[in-house]
Amino acid sequence: MDAYASTPLAHVALRPKDHALLGRGGFRRVGDLVGVPVATAAASMRVDAQTAQLLLEQVEAGAKAPAWRTARELEHDEHTPVVSFCRGIDELLGGGASPGKVLEICGEPGVGKTQLLLQFCVDATIPSQFCGAGGASAYVDADGSFAPARCAQLAKEVTRHVHRLARKQRSDPRAYQRAAQDYSEDACLDGIHVYRALDHSDVVHAIARAAQLPGLKLLVVDSVAAHLRTFEGDPGARIRLVTRLALDLAAVARAGVAVVVSNQLASNLTSETPGPALGEAWSHACDERLMLRRDRSGRRSATLVKSTARAVDTAPFVVDERGVRDASRKRRATGSSATNASA
């Protein structure tokens, strides 16, 4: 028996209730589940087939040996972040939405969450010659919030920005001009793949399909709580769905993709202030959390409330016809990089 099959199920990170279900089914080691049909496992544990399927997948994911890598290897694997065109937000995030991480954007309705997600999508297509990620983005629309006309408006502004930068280059201007000629509003929009998810199963399938898109640099889910907040089933099944969603997003991030999700606010029994929806099952799923707020005068701000590498801080921002921009910057774009040139 190999090391994988001989791993005791007690060594797999699962909830106590799940360990109890496996024990009730007579399963003691990972190998006991290898090749067992879902229907057989469900009958042994006396649960429904969906619950058994999710549990088998969690055991398989949790029992796999970790891939050990050195810090130097991880450093070399770092890729260009996806900028937001707001200097303040990009500085909060260490340059933008980072590949390999899951960034959660929270806030009340109308505060600018979808606007920021759309901005990330168009910015992900900026050619690498102009300090962009130079790839495709996937937008999983679970809320029905994706606005094609607004996306086209942002794409036009980003295209103008790239062509303006190309005209300003003094070193090897022809190379920059060639890159700019290949980058147009249509090219930007062609690099954004949108999927309308009507239920949670659609979200799961969309994430799996997005991971197979060539040149994917950014995955957006708007929003992760859209269908799970109204889930009408066993609370334990809902927790397992949330956990599985977190694992799927983390798997895409580990492939070198920047993952950005929006989340709604919900009342919290332990606090007077509303917090991110989906509760404790989701609370540790994101590497970074950006909280968007708008005061009574209409001024918007973004606060980094959670990060594995950055200090908690706040930056003002605005949303206008050009998209998301820094509140303290003039309307004229200056500079020589995608972030530094954000107007």
C-alpha positions, 0 to 999 in steps of 0.5 A: 500500500503506497503512502497516499492510500495508507494515510489515516483519515484522521490525518486529513483536515476535515470537520469533526462531523465529516470524520464521524460520517466516514467512521460511521461508513467504516472508512479508516484510511484514504485507501478505503475510499479509492474506487468506491462508487459514490452511491456505495459511500453514500449508503455506508455513511447514510447520507445523500449522494451529493454530500458523499461526493463533496466529502470524497472530493475533500478527502482526495484534496486534503490527502495529497502530499504538499508540493514543497518549494523553496522561497527563491522558487516562489519569488521567481514565479511572481508575475505582473499584477493586474492594476486598478488604475487607481494609484491608492488602491494599487499601493494598498495591494502592492501593485494591484491584484496579485497572481496566486492570491484571492482578493475579496472586495466587499461593500454595500450596494452601489459603492463601486464593487462591480466598477472595480471588477470591470476595471480589473478585467480591462486592465488585465489585457494591457500589453506587457510592454506597457507594464500590463499583465497582457492576457485574458480575463474571465468574468463569472457574472452571478449577480447579473451585474455585468454591463457590456456598454460600461465595459466597452467604455472602460476599454476605450479609455484603456486603449487611449491610455496605451496609445498615449504611452506609445507616443511618449516612448523615446527608447525603441519607439517602434516596438511600443508602437507595434504593440499599441497597433495590435491593441485596440478597443475590440482586442481588449473586449475580445480578451474578456470572457463573460459567463452568466451563472444562474445558480451555484452549479453554474458558478462551479462549472464556470470556474472550472472552464475559466481555468482552461482559457489560454493566457488567463491572467484574471478570474473575477466572480461577481459575487461569491454570495449571490446564490449561496445566501439563498441556499435552501438546504441542510446548513452542513451542505451549504458549508461544504459548498462554500468550502468547495468554492474556496478550494476551487478558487485557490486552485486557480490562483495557484496556477498563477492567476489573479483571482478577484471576487466581490462579496455582499455584506450581511448582519453579524450576530457578534458585531453591530457592523455588517461583515462579509457574507457566508460566515466562518466557512468563507472567512479564511478563503481570501488572502486579501480583503478590500472593504469599499465605503462611501460616506454621506458626502459621496466620497469613496474609500478603499480599506485593506482590512486583511492581507498576508503581506501588506499593512492595513491602510485606506485610500480614496478613489473615485468612479467617473466616466473613465472608470476607477481612478485616484481621488487625488490625481488630476484628470490628465494621465502622466507617467510611464507605467500602467500604475504610475500613469493612472489618471 
